[in-house]
Amino acid sequence: MRRRITLLVAATTSIVLLAFLLPAASLVARVAEARALDAAQAQLQFLTPTVGLAGRDQVAASLVGTSDELRTAVRWTDGTWLGNRSVPDVPVPTSAEQIRSAEGTLLLQPVERGDGTAVIEVFVPTERLRAGVTRTWLVLGGLGVVLLLLALFVADRLARSLTRPVTELAETAHRLGSGDLSARVEPAGPPEVREVGEAVNRLAGRIGELLTAEREGAADLAHRLRTPLTALRLDVESLPAADRDRLADDVDALSRSIDEVISEARRTVREGVGAGSDATAVVGDRARFWSVLAEDEHRRLDVDLPDGPLPVRVAEGDLAAAVDALLGNVFAHTPDGTAFGVAVRPRPGGGAEVTVSDAGPGMRSSAVERGRSGGGSTGLGLDIARRTAEASGGALQLASSPEGTRITLELGPPKN
């Protein structure tokens, strides 16, 4: 918008300057010509009485004092010429005449004498007719350039004062969209833009209030679920040993699931917003953590990590949680002894690709949708991983077949 405003002012100013300078330039040329012709007319008026009343010698003496820039001559009654003659003979006019040519303008004035008709000739060269015109045009052109540059400078300052609040408003909106709920805009600019800025600030405050209410609801949910879960654990402990261990494991799994759901619900802003981590280090750490369980279940684990760090726009905790969710699905939905692998590779354009693959029975592509795992679980694990990838500017890709499943987290590069 700033460029468009500047171009609009430039076009408008150019039109105004042309409308002023072109007539002014034409007027300057006409004024210079009129000034030269007036000087020539004055010369004619000065000589006319002398030519009409004085003798030949007196007329010749008067011609000596005339201006050199105006070529003045007198055709005497006998046809001879006195003074600085500039053009060939012309017919004797009956009245005053002006003859224009490429060389200049010739003024002729007949004068009646007792012995005949004399003709006064004053020739004004083109240089005299245009004296000072070029310099004045240059001054006008320079003035026009200065005015145009001044108009562009003022337009740029004005456009910046108008666009800066809009740019700041857009940046604040992007920060809010990325999850930074502390972002606020300083209302400035025209009244309409200030009103939009105030509305965005109110919206951000309202979002914060809603998330606060959600956190309070999650805390209340935690309190409500802990009590029946504790009672259920006590009831399980009173059962025979054969059933107690199995049900205790189920209760513990339920407790962990509740903790994960509540922990996820109570996070107002994803930690990955504006943060970064090393995908190589985080994935390597989580692979070592799960390798112990893989060894217990006789699973072959293949880990493929690059030699150097791969920075991504995901916080370390978020990336670790996403990798744990994917590896946890392998252990939860594939039989013991199923081989699996973890790989990290650079992503074209920056970032990294984290791939978790297994040789299990596969899963449906709809498993990445929230609450749909098809394996008897809540389906939140893949959804958490998907949202982590999308929050970094990437995506989650799922390729599944009866021969195995391959899940790839495309993670974006950190912001500069």
TISE-324237 format. One record per residue (C-alpha): residue in three letters; x, y, z. Coordinates in pm, 1 decimal. Each point is the difference from the previous one (the first is absolute). Example, Ala and Ser with C-alpha at 12.3 -4.5 7.8 and 13.67 -1.06 7.14 Angstrom:
% residues 2
type, X, Y, Z
ALA, 1230.0, -450.0, 780.0
SER, 137.0, 344.0, -66.0
% end
This chain:
% residues 416
type, X, Y, Z
MET, 0.0, 0.0, 0.0
ARG, 288.9, 234.6, 75.1
ARG, 133.4, -40.1, -354.3
ARG, -342.3, 56.1, -151.5
ILE, -52.0, 320.2, 197.9
THR, 341.4, 127.3, -108.4
LEU, -70.2, -84.2, -365.7
LEU, -340.4, 168.4, 19.2
VAL, 152.5, 318.3, 141.2
ALA, 277.8, -11.8, -261.1
ALA, -252.6, -31.2, -284.0
THR, -222.3, 277.7, 140.1
THR, 293.5, 233.2, 61.9
SER, 137.4, -64.3, -349.7
ILE, -333.6, 89.9, -158.2
VAL, -24.4, 320.8, 206.6
LEU, 358.5, 97.0, -81.7
LEU, -52.5, -59.7, -370.9
ALA, -320.9, 203.2, 9.6
PHE, 199.1, 285.0, 155.7
LEU, 339.4, -27.3, -167.4
LEU, -108.8, -44.2, -362.7
PRO, -209.4, 320.0, -11.7
ALA, 271.8, 177.8, 197.6
ALA, 265.4, -109.1, -249.4
SER, -217.0, 114.7, -290.3
LEU, -65.2, 330.9, 173.9
VAL, 373.3, 52.2, 55.7
ALA, 68.7, -49.4, -371.3
ARG, -277.1, 242.7, -96.3
VAL, 116.9, 260.0, 250.8
ALA, 359.1, -20.0, -127.1
GLU, -119.7, 41.2, -360.4
ALA, -229.0, 287.8, 89.8
ARG, 283.1, 173.0, 187.4
ALA, 230.7, -23.8, -301.9
LEU, -270.5, 124.2, -239.0
ASP, -84.2, 287.0, 233.2
ALA, 366.8, 103.6, -7.8
ALA, -11.3, -13.7, -379.8
GLN, -318.9, 211.3, -5.6
ALA, 166.0, 252.1, 227.4
GLN, 288.1, 14.7, -244.0
LEU, -242.8, 67.3, -285.6
GLN, -178.8, 272.4, 192.9
PHE, 334.3, 159.3, 85.8
LEU, 114.0, 12.4, -363.1
THR, -328.0, 90.6, -169.8
PRO, 9.7, 376.4, 75.3
THR, 365.9, 22.9, -97.3
VAL, -53.6, -182.7, -330.0
GLY, -305.7, 208.6, -82.1
LEU, 147.3, 343.5, 73.8
ALA, 381.1, -16.6, 5.9
GLY, 248.8, -39.4, -275.3
ARG, 193.7, -299.8, -114.8
ASP, 308.0, 76.6, 210.5
GLN, -197.9, 51.6, 317.1
VAL, -183.3, -332.2, -53.1
ALA, 332.4, -177.5, -50.5
ALA, 130.2, 151.8, 322.8
SER, -312.5, -116.3, 187.4
LEU, 46.8, -356.3, -127.5
VAL, 348.7, -7.4, 151.5
GLY, -145.8, 21.5, 352.1
THR, -254.0, -280.8, -42.2
SER, 30.2, -337.7, 178.3
ASP, 232.1, -257.6, -155.1
GLU, -238.6, -280.0, 97.0
LEU, -269.4, 153.7, -220.0
ARG, 121.8, 34.9, -355.9
THR, -138.3, 334.9, -111.6
ALA, 18.3, 145.6, -349.3
VAL, -177.8, 265.2, -207.6
ARG, -79.9, -26.2, -371.8
TRP, 25.6, 354.7, -121.4
THR, -230.8, 147.8, -255.8
ASP, 254.8, -52.9, -277.0
GLY, 23.5, -373.9, 77.0
THR, 333.3, 6.2, 186.3
TRP, 37.6, -153.9, 344.8
LEU, 127.4, 160.7, 317.5
GLY, 106.6, -202.7, 310.0
ASN, 25.0, -375.0, 68.4
ARG, -204.5, -161.5, -271.0
SER, -93.2, -363.2, 80.7
VAL, -227.5, -130.8, -275.4
PRO, -28.7, 36.2, -375.9
ASP, -223.6, 260.7, -153.5
VAL, -369.5, -27.8, 70.8
PRO, -282.2, 185.9, -166.6
VAL, -73.3, 341.3, 150.7
PRO, -298.9, -53.3, 230.6
THR, -289.6, 241.3, 18.8
SER, -32.0, -48.7, 375.7
ALA, 191.5, -151.6, 288.9
GLU, 70.0, -372.1, -46.4
GLN, 160.6, -293.6, 184.1
ILE, 164.9, -275.8, -201.2
ARG, 86.8, -316.7, 194.8
SER, 261.4, -257.3, -106.9
ALA, 221.0, -268.1, 153.6
GLU, 274.9, 259.0, 51.9
GLY, -222.0, 248.7, 183.8
THR, -264.5, 270.0, -43.7
LEU, 30.1, 300.2, -234.5
LEU, -191.3, 319.8, 83.3
LEU, -60.5, 245.1, -284.0
GLN, -127.7, 356.4, 44.0
PRO, -52.9, 226.4, -307.5
VAL, 60.8, 373.1, 56.9
GLU, -130.3, 263.8, -244.6
ARG, 239.1, 282.6, -91.3
GLY, -28.1, 284.0, -239.2
ASP, 231.8, -171.4, -246.7
GLY, -152.5, -348.1, 29.6
THR, -54.4, -289.0, 236.3
ALA, 272.4, -133.9, 229.3
VAL, -21.0, -331.7, 181.4
ILE, 134.2, -71.7, 345.5
GLU, 100.8, -362.4, 51.1
VAL, 63.9, -159.6, 343.2
PHE, 96.9, -367.1, 2.5
VAL, -35.9, -197.6, 328.9
PRO, 206.0, -326.2, -9.9
THR, -146.2, -320.7, 139.8
GLU, 261.5, 2.0, 276.8
ARG, -134.1, 338.1, 111.4
LEU, -358.7, -124.7, -12.7
ARG, 90.5, -293.6, 226.8
ALA, 245.1, 178.4, 226.7
GLY, -19.6, -145.2, 354.1
VAL, -265.7, -256.7, -92.0
THR, 222.8, -308.2, 33.8
ARG, 134.9, 110.4, 338.0
THR, -349.6, 71.9, 127.5
TRP, -119.6, -340.1, -122.4
LEU, 287.2, -167.2, 187.0
VAL, -96.2, 187.5, 315.6
LEU, -362.0, -106.2, -39.6
GLY, 104.6, -361.7, -64.5
GLY, 223.3, -1.3, 307.8
LEU, -279.9, 149.2, 205.4
GLY, -233.2, -272.8, -125.1
VAL, 248.1, -274.6, 93.7
VAL, 46.9, 148.5, 346.9
LEU, -375.0, 23.3, 53.0
LEU, -46.9, -358.6, -121.2
LEU, 270.8, -130.8, 234.1
LEU, -147.4, 197.4, 288.3
ALA, -344.7, -140.9, -75.8
LEU, 141.2, -355.1, -11.3
PHE, 177.2, 51.8, 333.0
VAL, -316.5, 131.8, 165.1
ALA, -204.4, -281.9, -156.9
ASP, 245.4, -261.1, 126.8
ARG, -13.2, 143.7, 352.7
LEU, -379.0, 10.6, -14.4
ALA, -24.9, -352.3, -142.8
ARG, 232.9, -131.4, 269.6
SER, -211.1, 160.3, 272.2
LEU, -304.2, -174.4, -147.5
THR, 152.6, -340.4, -71.3
ARG, 212.1, -42.1, 314.0
PRO, -305.2, -52.7, 228.4
VAL, -146.9, -245.9, -250.7
THR, 331.7, -190.7, -18.6
GLU, 24.6, -14.8, 379.7
LEU, -361.9, -115.0, 13.6
ALA, 73.8, -281.4, -246.8
GLU, 310.3, -106.0, 196.9
THR, -202.1, -9.3, 321.4
ALA, -270.4, -205.4, -170.6
HIS, 264.7, -247.7, -123.9
ARG, 144.3, -29.9, 350.9
LEU, -345.4, -65.3, 142.2
GLY, -65.0, -255.0, -273.1
SER, 327.3, -173.2, 91.2
GLY, -110.9, -28.2, 361.7
ASP, 176.1, 299.5, 160.4
LEU, -296.1, 130.3, 200.8
SER, 211.2, 269.4, 163.0
ALA, 21.9, 185.2, -332.4
ARG, -170.6, 337.7, 0.2
VAL, -13.4, 282.8, -251.8
GLU, 54.4, 365.4, 85.0
PRO, -300.1, 175.0, -161.6
ALA, 124.6, 268.4, -238.8
GLY, -69.1, 147.6, -340.2
PRO, -339.8, 105.2, -136.2
PRO, -308.7, -47.1, 223.1
GLU, -112.5, -307.6, -193.5
VAL, 337.8, -172.2, 43.5
ARG, 9.6, 91.2, 370.2
GLU, -345.1, -149.5, 41.5
VAL, 113.2, -325.8, -162.6
GLY, 306.4, -9.1, 229.0
GLU, -216.3, 45.1, 308.3
ALA, -232.0, -276.4, -122.5
VAL, 297.4, -236.0, -48.9
ASN, 120.5, 75.9, 353.1
ARG, -345.7, -71.8, 139.7
LEU, -13.8, -323.1, -198.6
ALA, 339.1, -109.8, 135.1
GLY, -113.0, 77.2, 354.5
ARG, -320.7, -195.9, -50.8
ILE, 194.7, -299.3, -132.5
GLY, 219.1, 12.2, 310.1
GLU, -309.3, 7.1, 221.6
LEU, -147.5, -301.0, -180.0
LEU, 324.0, -195.5, 34.0
THR, 17.1, 89.1, 368.2
ALA, -350.4, -133.7, 40.9
GLU, 105.2, -314.3, -186.6
ARG, 295.3, -49.0, 235.5
GLU, -228.2, 38.0, 298.9
GLY, -238.9, -252.5, -153.5
ALA, 289.5, -240.7, -57.7
ALA, 110.7, 37.6, 359.4
ASP, -354.6, -70.6, 115.3
LEU, -12.0, -302.6, -231.1
ALA, 323.7, -127.4, 153.1
HIS, -143.5, 31.9, 348.5
ARG, -320.8, -176.7, -100.3
LEU, 181.3, -288.5, -170.3
ARG, 261.5, -56.5, 268.1
THR, -252.6, -98.3, 264.7
PRO, -180.2, -280.4, -190.9
LEU, 332.3, -114.1, -144.2
THR, 146.9, -32.5, 349.9
ALA, -307.8, -195.3, 111.7
LEU, 35.5, -225.5, -302.2
ARG, 367.5, -64.9, 81.5
LEU, -92.2, -95.2, 358.2
ASP, -266.2, -237.8, -129.6
VAL, 250.4, -158.9, -235.0
GLU, 248.0, -57.2, 280.8
SER, -262.7, -199.7, 187.1
LEU, -42.6, -244.3, -287.1
PRO, 179.7, -334.1, -30.6
ALA, 356.3, 17.0, -127.1
ALA, -87.1, -155.7, -335.8
ASP, -232.0, 283.3, -93.5
ARG, 159.3, 271.8, 211.4
ASP, 318.5, 38.8, -205.8
ARG, -182.3, 21.0, -331.0
LEU, -257.9, 249.0, 123.7
ALA, 265.3, 201.3, 183.1
ASP, 187.4, 38.8, -326.1
ASP, -320.6, 115.8, -167.3
VAL, -65.8, 251.2, 277.7
ASP, 356.8, 130.0, -25.4
ALA, -38.5, 36.4, -376.1
LEU, -327.2, 184.0, 53.5
SER, 167.5, 227.5, 253.0
ARG, 281.5, 79.2, -243.2
SER, -250.0, 71.3, -275.2
ILE, -190.2, 238.3, 224.4
ASP, 324.0, 174.5, 92.6
GLU, 90.0, 42.0, -366.7
VAL, -343.5, 134.4, -92.6
ILE, -4.5, 246.6, 291.0
SER, 358.3, 109.8, -64.8
GLU, -79.5, 64.6, -364.0
ALA, -324.5, 184.6, 82.8
ARG, 168.9, 230.0, 253.4
ARG, 262.2, 131.1, -242.1
THR, -111.8, 347.9, -106.9
VAL, 267.7, 39.4, -266.3
ARG, 202.1, -265.3, -170.7
GLU, 360.0, 10.2, 116.4
GLY, 115.5, -22.1, -358.6
VAL, -111.7, 352.5, -85.8
GLY, 313.9, 205.2, -52.7
ALA, 219.0, -277.1, 150.4
GLY, 234.9, -245.1, -164.2
SER, 192.9, -318.7, 67.1
ASP, 244.7, -243.4, -155.5
ALA, -193.9, -283.7, -161.5
THR, 308.9, -223.8, -3.0
ALA, 57.5, 31.7, 373.6
VAL, -365.8, -30.7, 103.8
VAL, -77.9, -302.0, -219.9
GLY, 324.5, -167.8, 100.7
ASP, -84.3, 44.3, 369.0
ARG, -351.7, -141.7, -41.6
ALA, 131.1, -292.5, -206.6
ARG, 240.9, -90.1, 280.8
PHE, -285.1, 22.5, 250.9
TRP, -225.0, -237.8, -194.7
SER, 284.8, -235.7, -91.0
VAL, -17.2, -153.4, 350.2
LEU, -364.7, -101.5, -47.9
ALA, 76.1, -114.4, -354.5
GLU, 269.5, -231.7, 133.1
ASP, -239.8, -144.5, 258.4
GLU, -257.4, -77.4, -270.5
HIS, 264.5, -135.6, -238.9
ARG, -56.3, 275.1, -258.3
ARG, 275.4, 103.6, -237.4
LEU, 44.8, 376.8, 4.1
ASP, 177.1, 175.2, -289.6
VAL, 105.6, 358.2, 68.4
ASP, 122.1, 221.1, -286.2
LEU, 117.6, 345.0, 113.2
PRO, 203.4, 261.5, -188.6
ASP, 347.3, 94.0, 115.3
GLY, -83.0, 362.8, 79.1
PRO, -287.3, 188.8, 163.6
LEU, -324.3, 73.9, -184.4
PRO, -175.1, 302.7, 152.9
VAL, -379.7, 0.4, -24.4
ARG, -272.5, 239.5, 113.1
VAL, -132.1, -227.0, 275.3
ALA, 78.2, 18.9, 369.8
GLU, 190.9, -291.1, 141.1
GLY, -289.6, -109.2, 220.2
ASP, -250.1, 7.8, -286.3
LEU, 226.0, -197.2, -232.5
ALA, 75.7, -257.2, 270.9
ALA, -374.4, -41.2, 68.3
ALA, -72.6, -48.5, -370.4
VAL, 276.2, -259.1, -42.3
ASP, -115.3, -180.3, 315.8
ALA, -355.3, -8.7, -137.8
LEU, 116.4, -160.7, -323.0
LEU, 229.2, -252.2, 170.0
GLY, -267.3, -73.6, 258.6
ASN, -239.7, -90.8, -279.3
VAL, 252.8, -249.8, -134.0
PHE, 17.4, -180.4, 334.0
ALA, -376.5, 26.1, 56.3
HIS, -123.1, -118.1, -339.8
THR, 260.5, -243.5, -127.9
PRO, 79.8, -348.1, 136.0
ASP, 309.2, -64.6, 211.7
GLY, 305.9, -59.5, -214.0
THR, -112.1, 238.4, -276.9
ALA, 296.2, 194.1, -133.6
PHE, -18.2, 377.4, -32.0
GLY, 228.8, 289.5, -85.2
VAL, 52.5, 371.1, 60.0
ALA, 169.2, 228.2, -252.9
VAL, 75.4, 372.3, -20.1
ARG, 87.1, 166.7, -330.1
PRO, 41.3, 358.5, -117.0
ARG, -304.7, 151.2, -163.0
PRO, 35.4, 192.4, -327.4
GLY, -18.5, 368.4, 80.1
GLY, 93.0, -44.9, 367.4
GLY, -134.5, -196.0, 293.3
ALA, -6.7, -375.7, 35.0
GLU, -202.1, -312.7, -74.3
VAL, -47.5, -243.0, 288.5
THR, -115.8, -343.1, -116.2
VAL, -128.7, -283.4, 220.2
SER, -59.9, -326.3, -185.9
ASP, -95.0, -349.5, 108.0
ALA, -68.8, -341.1, -152.4
GLY, -339.3, -35.0, 167.5
PRO, -343.6, -69.8, -150.0
GLY, -56.2, 362.6, -105.3
MET, -277.2, 246.7, 77.4
ARG, -266.6, 201.8, -175.6
SER, 85.7, 346.4, -135.2
SER, -285.0, 143.1, 212.0
ALA, 199.9, -86.2, 313.6
VAL, 159.8, 344.5, -6.1
GLU, -340.7, 155.8, 69.0
ARG, -57.5, 92.4, 360.5
GLY, -173.4, -276.4, 196.9
ARG, 24.2, -262.6, -278.1
SER, 278.7, -250.7, 47.3
GLY, -180.6, -322.6, -78.9
GLY, 208.2, -180.7, 257.1
GLY, -204.8, 49.7, 309.0
SER, 187.0, 314.8, 115.9
THR, -106.6, 362.1, 21.5
GLY, 166.9, 90.7, -328.6
LEU, 166.6, 307.4, 156.1
GLY, 359.7, -111.3, -59.5
LEU, 4.0, 45.4, -376.7
ASP, -207.4, 316.6, 33.6
ILE, 258.2, 149.1, 238.2
ALA, 277.8, -88.1, -243.8
ARG, -194.5, 145.3, -291.5
ARG, -68.0, 329.4, 178.5
THR, 364.7, 22.8, 105.6
ALA, 110.1, -31.4, -362.5
GLU, -258.3, 250.0, -124.2
ALA, 91.2, 251.2, 273.4
SER, 357.6, -0.5, -136.5
GLY, -118.5, 65.9, -353.7
GLY, 14.5, -363.7, -113.0
ALA, -236.1, -295.9, -13.2
LEU, -41.0, -366.1, 94.4
GLN, 10.8, -260.7, -276.5
LEU, -135.1, -353.8, 50.5
ALA, 78.2, -291.6, -231.1
SER, -143.6, -333.3, 110.1
SER, -33.8, -345.9, -151.6
PRO, -27.4, -357.6, 125.0
GLU, 382.3, -11.5, -6.0
GLY, 38.4, 288.0, 242.2
THR, -61.0, 363.3, 86.1
ARG, 213.0, 306.7, -69.7
ILE, -75.7, 330.0, 171.2
THR, 201.9, 311.6, -89.8
LEU, 2.0, 325.2, 195.1
GLU, 94.8, 290.1, -226.4
LEU, 136.4, 270.5, 230.5
GLY, 65.1, 356.9, -114.3
PRO, 321.3, 197.0, 58.7
PRO, 25.1, 241.7, 293.8
LYS, -84.4, 364.2, -54.9
ASN, 287.1, 245.1, -38.6
% end
